[in-house]
């Protein structure tokens, strides 16, 4: 079984097992209030769903019915040959639609989405009063808000600057087209896993960790943003490296160049401008994130925001929100202009 067939088979088995599992969950709930019994019941259904998913996927493969996995993971030359993309006239189309709408249905139930609650008059009036207060800022705290937003901007700036060189170096170690031999692949998978775990932990949680480590303040917020930025930038940078043209690499290799020289002269020139563009965007993102991590002691304007929000001083909160909105807008405009200039 080649890699295309394996990924197709794995995808189809997973989606079919998912649909069967949803069916079990919705229509065959445990009736007894017993933890052990319920755990056993759910475990049996879980493994049953997996086996059914594998069986159904194998059946469709045997009778050669084109599934969603075939469309997504078939080899490039077959994608060119098979150009029929009609959803309602193909099995894979119904496979996609059922998967999507079942997931949407479950999502609506899990999130307890309710139009009636959204239109509730009492709740709407309460929200209207809150917005009214927010739209009447208390300008007496404007100076304090400006000083705190300046601190927030510099937190984001320092975090981004410190993250850039680390992410730049590590990005090449996370690129599949660079790390080809067995030892390099081990490093590649290790770093990819590490960065995936790091990115899965939100900057808010990192801010809590560093607030305990170095104390409450902007230093903890900066460290939280830096760690999160390293993981995010390294991932984005590595994907840019993986998308470079192989021609310059082969040309440099033909001269007998060493790996470092290949990277410096064949890869870096191709990714430098996208690197700069995304780094500017990351700084913009960090400014927005910095306003939030202050809520847990990460310094900056978030500290001021949580102070007034906790006391229900919504006019003061309105002032802070306005300052944040102006800064975020200005950063977005500035980063857009710089990115356009780099094209």
N, C-alpha and C positions, 0 to 999 in steps of 0.2 A: 504493500500500500504506500503510494507516494505521499508527499506532504500535502498536496492539494486534496487528495482523497481523504486523508486523515482529518484535516481541518473541516472539510465538508461533513464528514460522518460525525465528528465530535459536535459540530454546530447543530446539525439536525437532531441528533440524539438529545442534546441539551434542551432545545426548544420544544420537542415533543414531550420530554419528561416534565418540563415546566408546565405545559398545558394540562397534562394528566394530573400533576400535583395540584394545580389550581382546582381542577374538577373534584379531586378527593377532598381538598380543604373546604370547598364551598358546600358540598352535598353529603359529605360523610364525616361530620364532626363527632368527636367522642361524646358519649351520653353520660359517662360516669365522672364524678368529681374526685378522681384518684390520680395523683401525679405519676406514679409508676405505670399505671395502666395507660394513661394518656401518652406518656413518653414512648411506651412500647408501640402503641397504636400509630403514633405519628412516624416512628422509625420504620415500621412495616410499610406504611404508605409511601414514605420517602424512597425506600429502596425499590418498592413496587413500581413507582413512577419512573425511576431510572431504568429498570429493566424493560418496562413497556416502551419508553423512549428509544432505547437501543434497538428493541425488536422492530418497532415501526420504521425507524430509520433504515434498518437492514432490509426490511420488506420492500420499501420504496426503491432502495438501491438495486435489489434483485430484479424487480419488475421494470426498472429503468424509467421511473417517473421523475421528472425534473423537480427538485425541491428548492427551497430558498438557499440552502447550503450550496447546491450546484451553481446557482446564479452568482453567489458571492465569491466562491472559492475555486471556480473552474479555471483552468490555465488561460493565459491571455489570448492564445490563438483560438481557443474555443469561444471566448467572449466575442471575438470578431465575427466568428461564423454564426453564433446564435444571437441574433439581434432582436428576437421577439421579446418585447418588454411589456406586453399587455397583461395587466393585473388580473382582470376578471375572466380571462380566457385560458388561464394556466393554473396548474396546481400550486406552483410556487407563489403565484400572486395571492391565492386564497390563504396559503400558509402565512404569508406576510400580514395580510389583513386581519386574520384571526388572531395571530400573535399580538399585533398592535392593539386591537380593540379589547381583547381580554386583559392586556396589561393596563390599558386606560380604565377599564371597568374596575379592576382591583385597586388601581391607584385612587380613583374617586372614593371608593369605600374606605381605604386605609386613611386617606386624608380627611375623611368625614366632610367632603365637599357638600355644601347645602346652600341652594339659592334662597331658600326661605329664611335662613339665618342671616344671610347677607342683606336681605331686604327688610329685616326686622326693624320696626320704627324706633324702638327704644335704643337699640344698639347704634343705629344710624345717627340718632340725635346726639348720643354721647360722642361719637367720632366727629360729628360736625362741630361740637363745642371744643373739642381738642384741637382741631384744625384752625378754628377761629383764634384760639390763643397762640398757636404757632405762627399765625400770620400777623400777630401784633407783637413784634419783637421788643424786648427790653434793651434799649441801646446803651444803658449805663454799664453793661458788661462787655461792650464791644472791644475795648482796649485789651481786656484780659483774654478775650476769645482770639484776637489777632496774635497776641504773644504766644498763646498755646498752639495755634495753627502753624506758626513759624517753626516752633519746636517739632511739630508733627512732620512738616516738610523735610526738615533736616534729618529726622530719624529715618525717613524713607530714603533720602539721598545717601546717607552714610551706609545704610544696609545694602543698598543696590551697588554702590561702589566697591564695598568689601566683598560682595558676592560675585562680582564679574570675573576677576582673575581665577578664583577657585572653580567656578562653573565652566570657564573657558577651557581650562586644562582638563577637567574631568569629562567634558563633553566628548572629547576624542576617545576616551576610554569607554564611553557608553555608546559609541557608534559601531553598528554591526559590520559596516564595510571596512572599518579600520582594524577591528579586533577579530582577526580571522583564524589564527591558530588555536589549538585546544586550550593552552594556558591563558591566552588573551580572552577567549570566550568565557572562561571561568570568572575573570575579572569583570567582564561585561555584564554577566548575569548577576554577580554580586552587587555591583554598583547600581544597576537598574533596579534591583529589588530594594536596596537601601533607599534610593531616591523615591521610589513608589511609596514606601512606608512613610518617609519624611513628608512627602506631599499630601499623603492621606491624613496627616495630623494637621489640623488647621492652625493658622498663625495665632489664633486666639488661645489655643491650648499651649503652644510654645511660649506665648507671653506669660501664661500662668506658671509654667515650669521655670522660666528665667526670672520671674518676679520672686519666686522662692529662692532661687540660686543667688542672684546678685542684688535682690531687693527691689521694691516697687520704684518705678521711675522710667525715664526715657531710655536708659541703657538696656533694660530688660526688653522694652518694645523694639529697640533697634536689633538686638540679638535675635528676637523671634522673627522679625522680617528678613534678616539676613539668612537664617537657616532655611526658611521657606523659599526664599529667592534662589539660593544655591540649587536646591532640588528642582525648582521649576525651570530656571535658566539652563541648567545642565541637560534636562530632558529636551527642551526646545532646541538648544544648540545642537545636540546630538542628532535630532531628527533633520536639521538643516544639513549636517555633515553627511548623513545617509542619503540625502537627495542630490548630492553633487554629481557632476558629470564625470564619468570614468576616463574620458579621453586625456585630460591633463595629467591624471594620476599615472596612466599607462605611459605617457610620454616621459614623465620624470623618472619612473622606474626603469625605463629603457636606457637611461644614462648611468645606471648603477647607483642611484641616490639611496641614501639610508632612510629608514622609516620617518625619522624626524624631518628630514629634508623634503620628503614627499608631502608630509602634512603641511609644512610651512609654505612651500612653493606651489603645491597643486591644490590643496584643500582650502587653506586660509583665504586666498584671494577670492575664491568663489562664495565664501560664507560671510565675509567681513561686513558687507553692507546689510545683509539680513540680520546679522548679529547686532549691529548698532541699532537698527530699527526696532528690533524686539526688545533690546535693553532699555531704550527710551520708553517703550510701552510698559515695561515692567516697573520702571520708576513711577510712572503714572498710576499703575495698579497699587504699588506699595503706599503711595500717598493715601489712597482710598482705604486700604487695609489698616493703615496707621491710625485712622480716626476711630476704628473699631477696637483695636487691641488695647487702647487706653481704658476701655471699660473694665478691664481686669487688672489694672495697675501698670499698664505698659507705657504710661506717660502720654504727653501730648494733649490734644483737645478732647480726647475721649474721656480723660479724667474729669474734665469740667462738665462734659455732657452727662456722665453718670451721676455726678453730684447734683445737678439741677433736676435731672429726670427723677432721681430717687425722692426728691422733695416735692415732686409734682409742680415745679415752677416752669410751666410750659411756655411762658413768654420768654424766659431766659433760654430755654431749649430752642425756641424759634430763632433767636439771635445766632446761636451756635450752628444750627442747621443751615442757616443762610450763609454764614461765613464758610462752612464746609462746602456748600454748593458752589459758591463763587470760586473757591480755590480749585475744586475738582474741574469745573468748567474751564478755568484758565489753563490748568495743566493739560486738559484734553486738547484744547486749541493749540497750545504750544507744541505738544508732542506730535500732533497731526502735521503742523507746519514743518517741523524738523524731519519727520519721516518722509514727507513729500520732497523735501530738499535733497534727501539722500537717494532718491530713486534715480 
